[in-house]
Amino acid sequence: MADIAVIGAGYVGLTTGTCLAHLGHNVTIADIDEIKVQELNEGEVPIFEPGLSELLTEGIKNGNLKFVVGASSASRNAAFHFLCLPTPPNPDGSTNMEYFHSAIEEIKDILPPNSVIVNKSTLPVGTASQLKKQIQRTDVEIVSNPEFLSEGNAVQDFLHPSRIVIGAESQEAATRVVALFSDIDATIQITGTASAELIKHTANAFLAMKLTFINEIATLCELVGANVLDVAEGIGYDPRIGSTYLQPGPGWGGSCFPKDSASLLQTANKAGFDFELLEKAITLNTAHLQRTAQKVIDALPEGKEIEKSKIAVLGLTFKAGTDDLRSSPSLAVIGYLLDLNAHVSAYDPMVNLPIEDMSKIEITSTAYEAANNADALVILTEWEEFADLNYERIHEAMCHPVVVDARNLLNPQDLEQQGFQYIGLGQ
Ligand SMILES: NC(=O)c1ccc[n+]([C@@H]2O[C@H](COP(=O)([O-])OP(=O)(O)OC[C@H]3O[C@@H](n4cnc5c(N)ncnc54)[C@H](O)[C@@H]3O)[C@@H](O)[C@H]2O)c1
C-alpha cells in the first residue's frame, strides 16, 4: 500500500483521498484552509456528498487518513502527490494556473526521490509538460489522471468509474499509478499526458454540447407542437446517441462545464483552430438561460410589472443531489430577474444562508414560504422533493397560480387540475 499526499480538500480531493484510504492506502490530505482541516480531523465533512462521511470516519479510525495544513506537510513523506486544486477561469476563459504554480513551488524541492505527481484537476493540454519544466527534477514524474466523478454521486463514481485514464510519458510511472487502483474493477486507458488532459476537457465540452442540443430541440418543440420528453426518449433508445444528458433544463452550469468549455475554446484559439461548434454551444447556452428568465417574466399576470412582482424559485444548486452553487444555472436565471428588480424568494433543501454576491435573494426555509404571495413560481433545480409538495397549499399561498417548470419535473395534468397554469420546457 502506498503513501499518498492529496493536495486540496474540495469535492475532488476529499473524494479521492477518502476513497484511496478506503482502498487501503496511507493518505494525508492537505488544504490551506486551517478551519476546514481542523473540522475534517474531527470527522466533519464540509460538503454534501452521499457516503463520504462514513468513509472519512472509517479512514480516520483505522489510521489510513489524516488531514494537515499546507501541501508540504503532506508531500514530505509521500510517494504519490495527487493535485486536486482549483482551476478557475481567467477573464478570457483560459484556465487560471495560479493555484497549481504556487502549490508546485511549495513542494518541488521537498518531494522525496522518485515521487510521482498526479494531476487530478481538470487542466489545459500541455500542463503536465509545463509542470515538468517548472519542477526541474529528473527523478519526479508527472502523470495526468483526470477525474470524471459527478457531484452527488462522487464516491460511487470514484469506486466504480466508467474508466480510469492515466496519461504518462513513462511506462514505469503509468504502471505505478495503475497499481494504486488495482482494487477497482474498471477499464484502464493509458495514454500520453496531452491526450489524457484533452480527454477530460473534451468529455465535459461534449456533454455540455449535448445539453445545448436538447435545449435547442426543446425550443423547437414548443414552436411545432412536439414534446421534447418524447423526442429525447425516442432518440435515447439509439445506443449511438444514448439516453443520458438529454434532459432539457434552464441551461447548463455548475463548477465544471462552463469553465472547461471556455478553457477548451481558448486551447483551440491558441492552437490557431476556430472551434465554431463549441463557441456556438456556449453562446446558445447563455441565450437559453435568458430565454428561461423570459419565460418567467411572460408568465406574470397581465399588466403586472416585473419590478412589482414576487417570483418564487424552487432550487438554487446547479443540480439536485449537491450543495454546490458554483455557476448554478438557477443563479444565472435569478440574476436576470434581479437585474429587472423583481423580488425573488427562493427555497432549496441545501441552502439556508444568504448567498454571497446575491444577497437580494430572500432565502426561505420551506417551499410554501417562498410561494407566499408570489406572482409566479419557477422550478430551477430538479430536486425530487419538489414533485412531492402539497400544490394545493402552494396554490392557496400564491397571488397568481402559475408554475414555470424549467426541469419538467411535475405532471402538467395534475397541476392544471389543481388550478395552475403550467408552463413546461419543450412541451
Ligand atoms: N467538482 C467536481 O465535480 C469536479 C469533477 C471532476 C473534476 N473536477 C476538477 O477538480 C479540480 C478541483 O475541483 P473541486 O471542485 O474539488 O475544487 P474545490 O474548490 O472544491 O477544492 C479545492 C481545494 O483546494 C484547496 N487549495 C487551494 N490552494 C491550495 C494549496 N496551495 N494547498 C492546499 N490546498 C489548496 C482549497 O482550499 C479547496 O479546499 C478542478 O480542476 C475541477 O475542475 C471537479
The ligand as an ORCA input file, in Angstrom:
! r2SCAN-3c Opt
* xyz 0 1
  N     -16.245     19.297     -8.539
  C     -16.363     18.401     -9.491
  O     -17.437     17.827     -9.727
  C     -15.171     18.010    -10.322
  C     -15.208     16.816    -11.071
  C     -14.099     16.478    -11.825
  C     -13.005     17.323    -11.856
  N     -13.007     18.487    -11.149
  C     -11.821     19.326    -11.185
  O     -11.064     19.073     -9.997
  C     -10.407     20.278     -9.558
  C     -10.807     20.601     -8.139
  O     -12.197     20.830     -8.108
  P     -13.012     20.890     -6.746
  O     -14.447     21.015     -7.147
  O     -12.588     19.788     -5.876
  O     -12.467     22.279     -6.169
  P     -12.709     22.883     -4.711
  O     -12.652     24.333     -4.865
  O     -13.916     22.235     -4.105
  O     -11.451     22.390     -3.846
  C     -10.145     22.851     -3.991
  C      -9.482     22.881     -2.641
  O      -8.093     23.190     -2.808
  C      -7.685     23.987     -1.706
  N      -6.414     24.663     -2.014
  C      -6.191     25.747     -2.785
  N      -4.867     26.013     -2.838
  C      -4.238     25.091     -2.093
  C      -2.880     24.830     -1.778
  N      -1.876     25.579     -2.248
  N      -2.592     23.783     -0.965
  C      -3.594     23.004     -0.475
  N      -4.903     23.187     -0.757
  C      -5.226     24.223     -1.570
  C      -8.874     24.909     -1.473
  O      -8.853     25.493     -0.194
  C     -10.046     23.931     -1.674
  O     -10.430     23.315     -0.462
  C     -10.790     21.341    -10.582
  O      -9.819     21.368    -11.584
  C     -12.085     20.819    -11.161
  O     -12.323     21.296    -12.445
  C     -14.062     18.844    -10.361
*
